Structure formats: C-alpha cells, structure tokens
Amino acid sequence: MKDQMETKIPLEEAYFAKPTWLKTWSGIPLKEVYTPEDVKDLDYSRDLANPGQFPYTRGPYTDMYRGRLWSVREVSGHSSPRITNEWLKYLVAQGSNAINVICDVASIYAGVDSDHPVAEGTVGLMGTPICSLRDMETMVDGLPLDELSCTLTMGFAQHLMYLAVCEKRGVPWSKVRGTFFTDYLTVYLVRAAGDNEAKGTGSGMRLSRDGMLWYSKNVPMAVPICIGAEGIRESGATAAQEIAFAFCSARAYLKEVLNKGADIEEMAPRIAFTFRCGIDIFEEAAKFRAARRVWAKMLSEDYGAKSKYALRLRVHVVTKGSDLTEQQAELNIIRIAYQALAAILGGVQSMHTCSFDEPICLPTEESVRIALRTQQILAYETGAITVADPLGGSYYVESLTNTLEEEIWKIIREWDKKDFVAAVEHDTLMDSLLGQAYKFQRQIENGERIMVGVNKFTIPEESEQKRVIFEVDEKAVAEHIASVKELRKTRDNKKVKQALDNLRRAFDNREENFFPAAYEAVKANCTNMELMGVLRMSYGLPYDRWGLWEYPFKD
C-alpha cells in the first residue's frame, strides 16, 4: 500500500482526463453524437428485419437466447491426453455445455509425434499432444460424446481419431456434433508456417476441400471447417479486415468444392467462423451484426443460396487476448467481462472467454473457473440475454454497422480481383497485418492510446500480486511419450504399412478423396506424424530438411 501511495495519480489526471482517442479501436472516426440523420437511408425490412429473418442482422434465430443460450466452449489442452481429460471433466462438471480442445505445437504445427527430437521441450505446451487413436481415447474417456458438442483445433488426423473413438463406443456419426478446425488458409496466414504442407502446393486446399466433401456425406451434424479468423485479428487486422479476410477464405473453399459439383445449400452450412471479440463494446457488437448481413447477402447474391441454413452465419467467439495485459493481470477479469458482453450483445452462438492469467502462463484452475463464471453471470444475472438484439435501433450502432458492412464489402470486392490464396502463400497479406500491429503498439508506447496499468494508472513492479503459475506436468509428458513408443512396438505394423501405402496412393491421385484411406490408417494405429509424413512425401515437400520423418516401411 505504501508503494502505491508513493505513485499517487494526480486528481486532475485520474478523474478529469479527456479521451485522447476519438475513434473505434479499428480506427473508424466517431462523431460526438448520432442522430436519425445518420441512419436516414436505413430500410428496416431490407437492412435489419426481425431476428431470424434475412439478412439476419439482428440475430440468426427468432427467439435468440430465450430459446437457447450460446455454447460455452472453454479451451482446454494441457500436458498430456490424461491431464486434458481431467480438465475436460472439470469444465463439464462446472457447467460447460461443450468441449473445446487444442493440440500442442508439435502435434498440429510441426506435425510430429511427441517422441521426435523436434518436439523436445514443446510437448504439452499451448495444448495437448495427440499422436494416435490411443491418445484420443484417453483424452475423451468418460465423456458423453453423444451429448457434447466438440470443437477440435487439431489436424485432420486427430479429427479422424475422434470419429474412430465414437465408432468404437457405438456412437453413430449421425449424432456426432462439433466443429473441426481444418482451415489451412488462415492458419498459415497468421502462423507464417514456412515449410508447411500447404504453401505453394495446393495440398492444404485439398485437405480442406476433401474434408468438407467427406464430412458432408458421413457426419451430417458436424461442421468440417472452422475459419480461424481470431488469429487474423490478433495479428493486427481491423474489425472489418477480420471479417473480410475470413470471408475471402470461405470463398476460396467454396470455389474448390463447387468445382467438384457440390451444392451450395449443402456446403455453406459446413463452414463456421471463429472471431475475436475486443473491448470496444459497440464496434464489436456492430461487427457481428454487419458480418451476418454480409454473409447472408453474399451467399444469396453471389452463390444463389436460399435456405436459412446456408444464409445464417455460424459464429464462435474468443475474447481478444491482445487486449489483455501482464501488468495488474487481475484487471483482465474486467476486460474479459466487457469483451464477452460485447459478443452477447452482438448475438454470437458460441464463446470461449480467456482466462485473466493468459498473458503470463497457461490458465490455472482458478482462472479457468473465473472465465467460466463470467459467461454464467452474463447469462443468468445481467439481463443482457432477455431481449434479442438489444442494441438494435441505436443511431450509433446502426450507423457503425453500416460503416463496417461497407468496409467489409470493399475489401472482399478488392480481393475478388486478386489471388487471395497466392497472397496467403507468399506472406504478402501477413506483412500488411504486422505493419498495422506495429502501428498500434507505437500508439500505446507514445501514450496516444491509453491502456490502464500499462501506460497509465500503473503501480510499481514489486507491488504486483504474486500468482500461481501453471506449469506443464513433466511426469505426465514422460508417461505420454513412453506410451507413444510402446504403441509402435505392440501394434500390427504389417497392417500399418498397408494402411500407409493405401494412403500414399490416395494422396498421389489428386482427384481422389483421401479421407477414407486416412480414416482406415487411423484405425490401424498409424500416428499423426506418419499420416503427415505420407502427405508431405506425396506432395514433394522439403520435409526431411528438418529431419522430421522417414518412411518406416521401405521395400
């Protein structure tokens, strides 16, 4: 307390400071007040309509949250499949109505198994390692897979492992609900993945295309592609760019499947989006309203879609991590609550609220519980869900929604004249986003934009609260790695060889859908690294430059 008194903030500065930033967080200039003049061209039937009616500006469903709350999908993924299973059971017990799991760096980005030298030091970091069908079985052990909707931010191999577990348990695929993250364009856009399996080869687009086609026939209630625009926003994109670039990715995927003779009414509902929600409450709420309107018009006007299932935008939201601070981290609880409120006011269907300690470490049990309770308080105590689209009709919000819609359309039409996929593959799009992120950081450093606890209202470093830091369970990691090695010794390697050979032939035939062969390989206990290795061999990629994997069954 004494240290904080010594850094006392002058009264004039603390209570009478004028705002220094008269724009939205994305830089849209704002007027002092909005009047009917700002929305004089707004036509209710054309631009708004009631919730559940085209163009869905006011929400995708007539009764919105009165009929059904959003899905509470707190992200999990820790140390090992066994530890992650414990976290998932904890979240379900605490009231989470869906599960959401992310793989670790080695599994999803490097595409190697946990016992490979490249994976050393990264196993269980930023997610859970899933190398085989056995790992997936451990991760979802005891969970009611026929009742829970599952989001898997993983590669195609792990998605098929999940389906194989469902089959083994007798859960028909017709009952499997969830979203599978096979969005290779935006993953590579924001990760700058270098020698990955998509850049310059078309293999990434094939993974997404074959997945959309195969899942639509075999797993009717699942969404096979979730476009991860949240990474775009965290990398420096404005609110309008976040939506527009995600929709450009969707257009690229739709082009692939429609060229294969697929029906737009069947394919459009197979695409979902994960967006970020920042702390600018009105811009973020308006962003989701504008996004629904653009999606509905785009599918109707550009693709001729007519059904509500094709025209309704499917949105999962993650609260924006780059709005959070390491300094006075407990303040992030407040920031996250406002971000979540903005998402609900915007009418989203699913949400993950970040944990307040994420700028410091993987979330602890306490911080995850607070994040979950944030959503529950919003749902049951604030009254924010009682009325559909409570901000509808606000001169300011409607004007901001129109502005964002115009900007989103402008970006989409500009990229219609260019090669969006090539821009992703050659990093030219990423370069522009990084420039914007740098500009934003400079605004904070020079005090042009205020962040509480960072460049204003600070406290001495020694006054910061001492926190429990989450650490990877090294014993669990070692146990997992031993399991991976043991699997390779005890499985039927003759069967494995045959499955990998079949998969190689499916990959080599560029017109064949490789998912049936990949699924059989998963059931044969082929590992994630082996499936990815066959893919990279087929496409002639410089995989051995890292010494990652050599085909284990040479003649």
C-alpha positions in Angstrom: 0.0 0.0 0.0 2.8 2.4 0.9 4.5 1.9 -2.6 1.1 2.5 -4.3 0.7 5.8 -2.3 4.1 6.9 -3.4 2.9 6.6 -7.1 -0.3 8.5 -6.4 -2.0 9.7 -9.5 -2.9 13.5 -9.7 -6.6 14.1 -9.1 -6.9 16.1 -12.4 -5.4 13.2 -14.4 -7.3 10.5 -12.6 -10.8 11.9 -12.7 -11.0 14.7 -15.3 -8.9 13.3 -18.1 -10.4 13.8 -21.6 -10.4 10.9 -24.1 -7.4 11.0 -26.4 -8.8 8.6 -29.0 -12.0 9.7 -30.7 -12.1 6.6 -33.0 -13.1 3.0 -32.6 -10.3 0.6 -31.8 -10.1 -0.2 -35.5 -9.7 3.5 -36.3 -13.2 4.4 -37.5 -13.6 8.2 -36.8 -16.6 8.9 -34.4 -18.9 11.8 -34.2 -19.8 13.4 -30.9 -23.5 12.3 -31.2 -25.5 10.3 -33.6 -29.0 11.3 -34.8 -31.7 10.0 -37.2 -29.8 11.7 -40.0 -27.0 9.1 -39.7 -29.4 6.3 -40.5 -31.9 8.1 -42.8 -31.3 5.6 -45.6 -31.8 2.6 -43.4 -34.6 0.4 -44.5 -35.9 -2.0 -41.8 -37.1 -4.8 -44.0 -34.1 -4.7 -46.3 -31.2 -4.0 -43.8 -32.5 -5.2 -40.5 -35.6 -7.3 -40.3 -36.6 -9.2 -37.2 -34.2 -11.8 -35.6 -34.2 -15.0 -37.5 -35.1 -13.2 -40.8 -33.0 -12.3 -43.8 -30.4 -10.7 -43.7 -30.1 -11.8 -40.1 -28.6 -8.5 -38.9 -30.5 -8.8 -35.6 -29.6 -12.4 -35.0 -29.7 -15.9 -36.6 -32.7 -17.1 -34.5 -36.2 -15.6 -33.8 -36.0 -16.1 -30.0 -32.2 -15.8 -29.7 -31.0 -16.6 -26.2 -34.5 -17.1 -24.8 -34.7 -20.2 -26.9 -31.1 -21.4 -26.3 -28.0 -20.0 -24.7 -24.8 -19.8 -26.6 -22.4 -22.8 -26.3 -19.9 -22.3 -23.5 -16.7 -23.7 -25.0 -13.7 -23.0 -22.8 -10.5 -24.1 -24.5 -8.5 -26.9 -22.9 -5.3 -28.7 -23.8 -2.7 -29.5 -21.2 0.5 -31.6 -20.7 -0.9 -34.9 -21.9 -4.1 -36.6 -23.0 -4.7 -37.9 -19.5 -4.3 -34.5 -17.9 -6.5 -32.9 -20.5 -9.2 -35.5 -19.8 -9.2 -34.3 -16.2 -9.6 -30.7 -17.3 -12.4 -31.5 -19.6 -14.3 -33.4 -16.9 -13.7 -30.5 -14.5 -15.2 -28.0 -17.1 -18.2 -30.1 -17.7 -18.8 -30.5 -14.0 -18.6 -26.7 -13.6 -21.3 -26.1 -16.2 -19.6 -26.1 -19.6 -22.0 -27.4 -22.2 -19.4 -28.1 -24.9 -15.8 -29.1 -25.1 -13.1 -27.3 -27.0 -9.6 -28.8 -27.2 -6.4 -27.6 -28.9 -3.3 -29.6 -29.8 0.2 -28.7 -28.8 2.7 -27.1 -31.1 4.5 -30.3 -32.1 1.3 -32.2 -33.0 -0.5 -29.5 -35.1 2.1 -27.2 -36.5 5.2 -29.3 -36.8 3.2 -32.4 -37.5 5.5 -34.7 -35.5 4.9 -37.2 -32.7 5.9 -36.3 -29.1 8.9 -38.6 -29.0 10.6 -36.9 -32.0 13.7 -34.7 -31.3 12.0 -31.7 -32.9 9.2 -31.9 -30.3 11.5 -31.8 -27.3 10.6 -29.0 -24.9 7.3 -28.3 -26.7 5.2 -31.3 -25.7 2.1 -30.2 -23.8 2.8 -26.6 -24.4 -0.1 -24.5 -25.7 -2.3 -27.6 -26.0 -2.4 -31.4 -25.6 -0.3 -33.9 -27.6 -2.4 -36.2 -29.6 -0.3 -38.7 -31.6 -2.6 -41.7 -32.0 -6.0 -43.2 -31.6 -5.0 -44.4 -28.2 -4.3 -40.8 -27.1 -7.7 -39.6 -28.3 -9.4 -42.4 -26.4 -7.6 -41.3 -23.3 -8.5 -37.7 -23.8 -12.2 -38.2 -24.1 -12.5 -41.2 -21.7 -15.7 -41.0 -19.7 -17.2 -38.1 -21.6 -20.7 -38.4 -23.2 -19.7 -37.9 -26.8 -23.3 -38.4 -28.0 -24.4 -35.4 -25.9 -21.5 -33.0 -26.0 -20.6 -30.8 -29.0 -16.9 -30.9 -29.5 -14.6 -28.4 -31.1 -11.2 -29.7 -32.1 -8.5 -27.3 -33.1 -6.3 -30.0 -34.5 -5.2 -31.5 -37.7 -7.2 -33.9 -40.0 -5.6 -36.9 -38.4 -6.8 -36.0 -34.9 -10.3 -35.3 -36.2 -10.5 -38.8 -37.7 -9.2 -40.2 -34.4 -12.2 -38.6 -32.6 -14.6 -40.2 -35.1 -12.9 -43.6 -34.6 -13.4 -43.3 -30.9 -17.1 -42.6 -31.5 -17.4 -45.6 -33.7 -15.7 -47.8 -31.1 -18.1 -46.6 -28.4 -21.1 -47.2 -30.6 -21.9 -43.5 -31.1 -23.4 -43.2 -34.6 -21.8 -40.5 -36.7 -25.3 -39.1 -37.3 -25.2 -38.0 -33.7 -21.7 -36.6 -33.6 -21.9 -32.8 -33.2 -18.9 -30.4 -33.3 -16.6 -28.3 -35.3 -13.3 -29.5 -36.8 -10.6 -26.9 -37.5 -9.4 -27.7 -41.0 -8.9 -24.1 -42.1 -5.4 -24.2 -43.6 -5.5 -20.8 -45.2 -5.9 -18.6 -42.2 -3.7 -20.9 -40.1 -0.8 -20.3 -42.5 -1.7 -16.7 -42.9 -1.1 -15.9 -39.2 1.4 -18.5 -38.2 3.9 -17.9 -41.1 4.5 -21.7 -41.0 7.3 -21.8 -43.5 7.9 -25.3 -44.8 4.3 -26.5 -44.2 2.2 -28.8 -46.2 0.1 -26.1 -47.9 2.3 -23.3 -49.2 2.8 -23.3 -52.9 1.5 -26.8 -53.3 -2.3 -26.8 -53.1 -2.2 -29.7 -50.6 -3.7 -27.5 -47.8 -6.6 -26.5 -50.0 -7.1 -30.2 -50.9 -7.2 -31.1 -47.2 -10.0 -28.6 -46.6 -11.8 -29.5 -49.8 -11.8 -33.3 -49.3 -12.8 -32.8 -45.6 -15.8 -30.6 -46.5 -17.0 -33.2 -49.1 -16.4 -36.3 -46.9 -17.9 -34.9 -43.7 -21.0 -33.6 -45.5 -21.8 -37.2 -46.6 -20.7 -39.1 -43.5 -21.0 -36.8 -40.4 -24.1 -34.7 -41.2 -24.3 -32.7 -37.9 -20.6 -31.8 -37.8 -19.0 -28.6 -39.2 -15.9 -29.8 -41.0 -14.2 -26.4 -41.5 -13.9 -23.6 -39.0 -12.2 -20.5 -40.4 -10.0 -19.2 -37.6 -10.2 -15.5 -38.1 -9.3 -14.9 -34.5 -5.6 -15.2 -35.4 -6.0 -12.6 -38.1 -7.4 -10.1 -35.6 -4.7 -10.8 -33.1 -2.1 -10.2 -35.8 -3.2 -6.7 -36.4 -6.3 -6.8 -38.6 -9.1 -4.2 -38.1 -12.6 -5.4 -37.3 -13.6 -5.1 -40.9 -10.5 -6.9 -42.2 -11.0 -9.7 -39.7 -14.4 -10.4 -41.2 -13.5 -9.7 -44.8 -10.3 -11.9 -44.9 -12.3 -14.8 -43.2 -15.0 -14.5 -45.9 -12.3 -14.4 -48.6 -11.0 -17.7 -47.2 -14.6 -19.1 -47.2 -15.0 -18.1 -50.9 -11.8 -19.9 -51.8 -13.0 -23.1 -50.1 -16.4 -22.8 -51.7 -14.8 -22.5 -55.1 -12.9 -25.7 -54.5 -16.0 -27.8 -53.5 -18.4 -26.2 -56.0 -15.9 -27.1 -58.8 -16.3 -30.7 -57.6 -20.0 -30.5 -58.3 -21.1 -29.9 -54.7 -24.3 -28.0 -53.9 -24.1 -24.6 -52.2 -27.1 -25.4 -50.0 -25.1 -28.3 -48.6 -21.7 -26.7 -48.4 -22.4 -23.3 -47.0 -23.6 -24.7 -43.6 -20.4 -26.7 -43.5 -18.4 -23.5 -42.8 -18.2 -21.9 -39.4 -16.1 -19.0 -38.1 -14.1 -18.2 -35.0 -13.8 -14.5 -34.5 -12.1 -12.5 -31.7 -14.1 -10.0 -29.6 -12.3 -7.0 -28.4 -13.1 -4.5 -25.7 -14.6 -1.8 -27.9 -18.2 -2.8 -27.0 -20.1 -1.0 -29.7 -17.7 -1.7 -32.5 -17.5 -5.4 -31.7 -21.3 -5.8 -31.4 -21.8 -3.9 -34.7 -19.1 -6.1 -36.3 -21.1 -9.3 -35.7 -24.3 -7.6 -36.9 -22.6 -6.5 -40.1 -20.9 -9.8 -40.6 -24.2 -11.7 -40.5 -25.7 -9.2 -43.1 -22.7 -9.5 -45.4 -22.7 -13.3 -45.2 -26.4 -13.6 -46.0 -26.2 -11.2 -48.9 -23.0 -12.7 -50.2 -24.4 -16.3 -50.2 -27.7 -15.1 -51.7 -26.4 -12.7 -54.4 -23.1 -14.4 -55.4 -24.0 -18.1 -54.9 -27.8 -18.2 -55.3 -28.3 -19.8 -51.8 -31.8 -19.7 -50.5 -32.1 -21.8 -47.4 -31.7 -20.3 -43.9 -29.1 -22.9 -43.1 -26.9 -21.6 -45.9 -27.6 -18.0 -45.2 -27.1 -17.9 -41.4 -23.6 -17.2 -40.2 -22.2 -19.7 -37.7 -20.0 -17.8 -35.2 -17.8 -18.9 -32.3 -16.1 -16.1 -30.4 -12.8 -16.0 -28.4 -12.3 -12.9 -26.3 -9.3 -11.0 -27.7 -6.1 -11.9 -26.0 -4.0 -9.0 -27.2 -6.3 -6.7 -25.2 -5.1 -8.4 -22.0 -2.0 -7.2 -20.0 0.6 -8.8 -17.9 0.7 -5.7 -15.7 -2.0 -5.8 -13.0 -3.3 -9.0 -14.6 -6.4 -9.1 -12.3 -7.7 -6.2 -14.4 -8.1 -8.7 -17.2 -11.1 -10.2 -15.4 -12.9 -6.8 -16.1 -11.7 -6.6 -19.7 -12.8 -10.1 -20.5 -16.3 -9.5 -19.0 -16.7 -6.4 -21.2 -15.5 -8.4 -24.3 -17.9 -11.2 -23.5 -20.8 -8.7 -23.1 -20.0 -7.2 -26.5 -20.1 -10.7 -28.0 -23.5 -11.4 -26.5 -24.9 -8.0 -27.5 -23.7 -8.9 -31.0 -25.7 -12.2 -30.9 -23.0 -14.9 -31.3 -23.7 -18.6 -30.9 -20.7 -19.9 -29.1 -17.9 -18.4 -26.9 -14.6 -19.0 -25.1 -13.7 -16.4 -22.5 -10.0 -16.1 -22.0 -8.5 -16.5 -18.5 -7.1 -13.5 -16.8 -3.6 -15.0 -16.4 -3.1 -16.0 -20.1 -0.6 -13.2 -20.7 1.6 -14.9 -18.1 1.0 -18.7 -18.4 -1.5 -21.4 -19.4 -4.6 -20.8 -17.3 -4.7 -22.2 -13.8 -7.8 -23.9 -12.4 -8.8 -20.7 -10.6 -8.6 -18.5 -13.7 -10.5 -21.0 -15.8 -13.3 -21.1 -13.2 -13.5 -17.3 -13.2 -13.6 -17.3 -17.0 -16.5 -19.8 -17.0 -18.3 -17.9 -14.3 -18.0 -14.8 -16.3 -20.2 -16.3 -19.0 -22.6 -17.7 -16.5 -23.1 -14.3 -14.7 -23.8 -12.8 -18.1 -26.4 -15.4 -18.8 -28.2 -15.5 -15.5 -27.7 -12.2 -13.7 -27.2 -9.2 -16.1 -30.4 -9.2 -18.2 -28.3 -9.0 -21.3 -30.0 -12.0 -22.9 -33.6 -11.2 -22.2 -34.3 -9.3 -25.4 -33.0 -10.2 -28.9 -30.6 -7.6 -30.3 -31.0 -5.0 -27.5 -28.7 -2.5 -29.3 -30.9 -2.6 -32.5 -32.3 0.8 -33.4 -29.5 2.8 -31.8 -28.5 5.6 -34.2 -24.8 5.0 -33.3 -24.9 1.2 -33.5 -26.8 1.1 -36.8 -24.5 3.7 -38.3 -21.5 1.8 -37.2 -23.0 -1.5 -38.5 -23.5 0.2 -41.9 -19.9 1.6 -41.9 -18.4 -1.8 -41.1 -20.6 -3.5 -43.7 -19.4 -1.1 -46.4 -15.8 -1.6 -45.4 -16.1 -5.4 -45.4 -17.7 -5.4 -48.9 -15.0 -3.1 -50.2 -12.2 -5.5 -49.0 -14.0 -8.6 -50.4 -14.5 -7.0 -53.8 -10.9 -5.8 -54.0 -9.7 -9.3 -53.4 -12.1 -10.7 -56.0 -9.8 -9.0 -58.5 -6.6 -10.6 -56.9 -5.4 -14.1 -56.0 -6.2 -14.3 -52.3 -4.7 -17.8 -51.9 -1.4 -16.7 -53.5 -1.3 -13.7 -51.2 -1.6 -16.1 -48.2 1.0 -18.5 -49.6 3.6 -15.7 -50.2 3.0 -13.9 -46.9 2.2 -10.5 -48.6 -1.1 -10.4 -46.6 0.6 -11.2 -43.4 3.2 -8.4 -43.9 0.5 -5.8 -44.1 -1.1 -7.0 -40.9 2.2 -6.9 -39.0 2.6 -3.3 -40.1 -0.8 -2.5 -38.5 0.1 -4.3 -35.3 3.3 -2.3 -35.0 1.5 0.9 -35.6 -1.0 0.0 -32.8 1.9 -0.8 -30.4 3.5 2.5 -31.1 0.3 4.3 -30.2 0.4 2.6 -26.8 4.1 3.4 -26.3 3.7 7.1 -27.1 0.6 7.4 -25.0 -1.7 8.2 -27.9 -3.9 5.2 -26.8 -4.4 4.5 -23.1 -4.1 1.0 -21.6 -4.8 1.0 -17.9 -2.0 -0.4 -15.9 0.4 -0.3 -18.9 0.9 3.4 -19.9 -1.4 4.9 -17.3 -2.5 4.2 -13.8 0.5 1.9 -13.2 1.9 0.5 -10.0 5.5 -0.4 -9.1 6.5 -3.8 -10.4 7.2 -5.1 -6.9 3.6 -4.3 -5.9 2.2 -6.8 -8.5 0.4 -9.7 -7.0 2.3 -13.0 -6.7 0.5 -15.6 -8.8 0.3 -19.3 -9.1 1.9 -20.1 -12.5 0.7 -23.1 -14.4 3.5 -25.5 -15.3 3.5 -28.5 -17.7 3.4 -31.7 -15.8 6.7 -33.3 -16.9 5.8 -36.6 -15.3 2.6 -36.8 -17.4 4.6 -35.8 -20.5 7.1 -38.6 -19.9 4.3 -41.1 -19.4 2.7 -40.0 -22.7 5.9 -40.2 -24.6 6.5 -43.7 -23.3 3.0 -44.7 -24.4 3.8 -43.5 -28.0 6.9 -45.5 -28.1 5.2 -48.6 -26.7 2.4 -48.3 -29.3 4.8 -48.6 -32.2 6.2 -51.8 -30.8 2.9 -53.5 -30.0 0.7 -52.5 -32.9 0.3 -54.7 -36.0 3.0 -53.0 -38.2 2.1 -55.1 -41.2 -1.3 -53.6 -41.1 0.2 -50.1 -40.5 2.4 -50.5 -43.6 -0.6 -51.5 -45.8 -2.7 -48.5 -44.5 0.1 -46.0 -45.2 0.7 -47.5 -48.7 -3.0 -47.1 -49.4 -3.0 -43.6 -48.1 0.0 -42.7 -50.3 -1.9 -43.9 -53.4 -4.9 -41.9 -52.4 -2.7 -38.8 -51.9 -1.0 -39.3 -55.2 -4.3 -39.4 -57.1 -5.1 -35.7 -56.9 -8.8 -36.3 -57.8 -9.5 -38.9 -55.2 -10.8 -38.0 -51.8 -8.2 -39.2 -49.4 -10.3 -39.2 -46.2 -11.5 -42.8 -46.4 -7.9 -44.1 -46.7 -6.8 -41.7 -43.9 -9.6 -43.0 -41.6 -8.5 -46.6 -42.2 -4.9 -45.6 -41.3 -6.1 -44.0 -38.1 -7.9 -47.2 -37.1 -4.8 -49.2 -37.9 -3.0 -47.1 -35.2 -0.9 -45.1 -37.6 0.4 -42.0 -35.9 -0.2 -38.3 -36.6 3.4 -38.0 -37.8 3.1 -40.9 -40.2 0.0 -39.6 -41.8 1.5 -36.1 -42.2 4.7 -37.7 -43.4 2.9 -39.5 -46.2 1.1 -36.4 -47.2 4.4 -34.4 -47.5 6.1 -37.2 -49.4 3.2 -37.2 -51.9 3.5 -33.5 -52.5 7.3 -33.5 -52.7 7.7 -31.1 -49.8 11.1 -30.4 -48.1 10.1 -32.4 -45.0 13.4 -34.1 -44.4 15.1 -30.7 -44.2 14.2 -30.7 -40.5 14.9 -34.4 -40.3 11.4 -34.9 -39.2 10.4 -38.3 -40.5 11.5 -41.0 -42.8 9.1 -43.6 -44.3 9.4 -46.5 -41.9 8.5 -49.3 -44.3 10.9 -49.2 -47.2 10.9 -52.2 -49.6 
